[in-house]
Amino acid sequence: MSRLPPLAAVRTFEAAGRLQNFSRAAEELGLTQAAVSYQVRQLEDRLGRALFVREKGRVRLSETGQRLLPAISNAFATMGDAFAALGSDEADVLTINAATSFGGTWLSARIGSFQLQYPELAVRMAMSNQLIDFDASNVDVAIRIGRGVWPGLRADFLMRQYLAPIASPAFIEEHDIREPADLLRVQRLAPNDGWWAEWFAAAGVATPPVPSRRGIELDSQLQEGSAVQAGFGVAMMTPLYWRTELASGRMVQPFDTLYVSAASGMWLVHRDNRVGVRKIERFREWLHAELAKDRHLLPEAVRAPPA
């Protein structure tokens, strides 16, 4: 005999327990209050334990009911996700959320090749530096920055965060920047950012004093790139994102020294119960293949996952 009780009785218990009210559970399930009471009683008889304490005019979960309800609710939520995933797959729409700097530069310049490779898939991409709640959105995959550990999510390592000072050639020439210490006397974007201190230390420059004013702070490298090309200062930016501008001479990376984050990296993430979903696996494979094309541009330290 199956160890599982009848699904109808379990579903009725979950609604009644979650709502703490038989009448409201009946409304939600499209049953009569008597039918809810009957299903719950059938389940209690099978278990040999009371799931509710019945008091005058109301019910509340018993100790056994309190222990059982979270697991039952999670099971129904997982089943709901599975059916929702099927519907999403059939729509053949891949919804991507990417960190703004990465999404607006490197990824935007290449996503067209994914569409050409998989013309049957429509692609929607949004950019945000906020962590996406997969349970409250229709996002299939996200590209996040962090340590790579998020409960309930599968995380594929892409690369470490890394940065270097980048400016316009006119700015470098105007301010006669020849060595790392020269950057202490010029306009720097987000001069109080800890990345600057880390970079100066890696470049062998004595710990610089904290700037007396905060200067210009922008939300993403997209904005910093515009400011840099306009000659408004030097910014800590990721050279890979600006490969075209650096190759054309519109931007300059005056020093080879890099700041490489010891703990933070970039990750492709999605819910772990969606491993194997066709459109997600296609994108994951494509993304790793595209990054592999640029692997020769990344220092060894950038390729290794954070400890």
N, C-alpha and C positions, 0 to 999 in steps of 0.2 A: 504493500500500500504506500502511496506517495506520502512523504513527510510533510508536504505543503498542504495547508488547509485550502478550501475553495477560494479562488481569487476574489469572487464577489464579496465574500465575508471579510476578507482582508482589506479590500478597497473601502468597504463600509466602515470598518474599524478606523482606518487611517483618516477618513474625512471626519468622523465623529470625534476622534481623539484630537485632531488638529484644531477643530472648531469648538471643542468642549461643549457641544450642543447637538442633540439628536435631531431637533427640528431643522436647524440650519444645514446639517449634513444631508437630511432628506431633500431639502431644496436644491442643494448642489448636485446631488446624484439623481434627481428626478424620481425619488421614491416617496413613499408615505413614511411618516414617523414610525408607524407600527412595523413596517418592513425593515427599517434601520435597526429597531430594537430586536427584531427577530434574527437578523444576520449577526448582530453582535452577540446575542445569546448563543447562537449556534457555534460561533468561534470560541466563546468561553467554555461551552460544554466540551468541545473537542480538546481544548488545552487543559481543562480541569482547573482553571484559575479564573478569578474575576478580573476583568480588564477595566472596569469602571466601578466607582463607588456611587451608588444611587442614593441621592438625598432628596428631600422634599422639594420638588420643582426644578431640580437641576442634577447634572451628573458631572463627575470629575474622574480623571484617570486614577486608577489604583497604582500601587508601586509597580506591579507587573506591567500594566499599561504604559507607565512612564518609561520603563526599560525597553519596551518593544517598539514604541511609536517612532523614535528617530531612525531606526534601521529600516522600518517599513516605508517611512516618508522618503528616505534617501533612495530606496529601491525603485519607488514609483518615479522619482525625479530622473534617475538614470534611464529608465525605460522611456520616459518622455523625451529625453535628450536623443536617445537612439532613433526614435521615430522622426523627431525634428531634423536630425542629421540626414535621414533618408530623403526627406522632402527638400532639404537644401541641396543635396547632391543632384537630385533630379532637375533642379533649376539650372544647373551648370553655371553658377555664378560663384566666383572666388572673391571673397571680400577680405582685403588686406588692410591692416593698420600698422603703420611704420613710424618709428621715431623720426621726428621732423628733419633733422640734419641728414640722416641716411636716406630717408624716403624722397626728399626733395632734390637730392643730388645724384648719388650713384644709382639708386634703384629706379628713379624716374627716367634716367637716361637709357635704361636697359629693359624695362618692363614690356616695351613693345615687342621685343624678341620672344618673350614668353607667349604673348598673344599670337604671334605668327606661328610659333611651334605648336600651339594648342588652340587653333581657331574655334573649336567647339566650346571653349570656356570663355565666358565674359568675365572681365576683371574690374573690380571696384577697389580703389585705393584711397585711404584717408591717412592723414599724418597728424600725430599727436605725441606729446611727451608724457602724457598721463597714462597710467596703467589701465588697459582696457579690461572691463568686467565681461568675460565671455558669457556669463550667465544672463547678462542684461543687454546683450547686443547680438547682432547677426554676424559678427566678425569670425572668419574661419581661422586666420593665422595673424599673428602680430610679430613685429620685430621690436624687441625690448632691450633695454640696457640695464644691466645689473649683475648679480652673482650667479644667475642661472638656476635658482631654486625657487620655484613657485608651486605651492601645493595644488595638485590636481592638473598640472600642466606638464606636457613633454617639452623639453627645451633642447634645441640643437645649437651647439656652439658655432658661431660664424667667425668672429675675430675679437681681439681685445680692443678696448678703447685706446687710441693713441693720438697724439697731437704734436704739433710743432708750430713755431711762430711763422706766419705768412703775411706778406704785405705786397703792395704794388711796387714795381721796379722804380717808379718815380719817387715813392716815399723812401725807399732804401738809399737812393742816390742823394736826395735832398738832405737827409739827415746823416749822411756819411756813416752808415752802419757797417762796421767791419768785423766786430767781434760781439759775442753774446752780451757782454756788459753794456754795450752801447744801447741795448733795448731798455735799460733802466731810465734813460733820459728822454725817451720819446713817448708819444701818445700810444697807450696800449688799451685795447678793448677789454673790459672786465678786468682791470688791473688787480683787484682784490681776490680774484678767483685763485683757489689753491693750486690749480694746474700751473700757474705761472711760477709759483715758488718751487714746485716740484721740477719744472723744466730748468729753472736757473740752477738748482742744485745738481741736476744731471749734467749741465753744461759747465760745471766747475766754478760758477759765480757765487761768491759769498752771499749768505742769506740776505736778500734785499730788505730794506725797511718797508713796512706796510704803507702803501700810498695814502696820502692825506685825504684824498677824495676818491669816490667810487668810480668816477668816469662813466663811460658809455657801457651799458649792459644790454645785450640783445638776446632774444629767445632762442635763436638757432644759428647754425652756420650759414643758412641761406641769407639771413640778414647781415651777418658778419662779412660774408663774401661780397655783398654789395658795398658795404662801408669800406672794406679794404680796397676794392678796385677803384673806388672814388677817392682814395688817398687820405682817408680819415684816421688811419692808424694801422697798427699791427695786431693781429689776432691769433689766438691759439686755435688752430683748425686741423682737420684730418687730411693729410696730403692726398690720400686715395680719392677722396670725394672731389678734389679739385685738380685731378690729373690733367684734364684738357687745358685748363687755365694756366697751369704750371708749365705744360709743354709748349704752349703758345707764347709764353712770356708775359701774359696779362697779370700773372701773380708770380711771386718769388718766394721760395723757401730758402732764406739766407744761410741757414745752418743745418747740418745733418742730424744734430742731436734731437732725440724724440723724448716726449713724456709718454710712457706706456703704463697704463693702470695695472696695478698688481692684483686688484680684486674684481674689477668690473669689466664685463665684456658685452658683446652684442649677440643676441640669441634669437632664433626663430622659435616661436612657441605656439602651441595649440592645446586644446583639451586632450588629456591622455586617453579619453574614451573614444577619440576619433583617429587613433593611429590606423593607418591603412586606407583611410578615405581617399578615393582616387585623385580628386582635384588637389587635395593637400599634399599628397605624396608627389604629384607632378611638380608642384611649385617648389617643394623642398629639394627635389633632385635638380631642378633647373637652377635654383639659387646657389646651391653648392657648386654646380658646374661653372656658373658665371664667376663666382669668387675665385675658383681655381684658375681661371684665365688671368686674374690679377695677382695670383699668389707670389709671383716673382717680384712684385712691387712692395710686398709686406715683409718687414724684418721678422726674423725667426721668433722674437719675443712676442710679436703681435699674433702669430699663428697659434700659440700654445694656450689652451684654456686656463683660466685662473685656477689656482689651487683651491 
